[in-house]
């Protein structure tokens, strides 16, 4: 079976297993989503969702965030960790959106990754959710599972992104990434993966190799 054939199988199998997979961050506007995914770095989505209602109630728009003192935001986002860096990033990204991009969040990867705290993973997630643009969201779950499946032997997120871009149909990319993340949380965990109950085991290099031992 070629990588393309296995990728097509993985897309189909995960779609059947996780038909309703989606981003679990709660937001009402593109700005709220951008801030939420910045907060989600090294933090669970559930924790982010617990702090953003009060944050967004007191800072309602781009103008209010860009004029805020980072220290004022810190008290809201403290539970998310790295609150000093994240609060500065939030204020500075809002200032840049307001001044450089005339109040509009960029709709392309090149401009998005110039914002403080926004990398390719965050940018691809934002573009997919808000603008329906195809992209691969490479997080730790995605790296681990695509490696176990046998699509690569890399830890380099950009390299993995490019490999998987060539294997996953554009219209399936974002949902596929959400499904991989769900699978990583529930079954293909970093330690002690539940291989025998895994829906992907028939196409998984890790499982096949392990079965030969």
Secondary structure, DSSP 4 states (H G I P E B T S, - for coil): --HHHHHHHHHHHHHHH-TT-------SSHHHHHHHHHHTTTS-HHHHHHHHHHHHHHS-SHHHHHTS-HHHHHHHHGGGS-HHHHHHHHHHHHHHHHHTSTT---SSHHHHTTSTT--HHHHHHHHHHHH--------HHHHHHHHHHTS-----HHHHHHHHHTTS-GGGHHHHHHHHHHHHHHTS-SSS--GGG-TTGGG-HHHHHHHT-
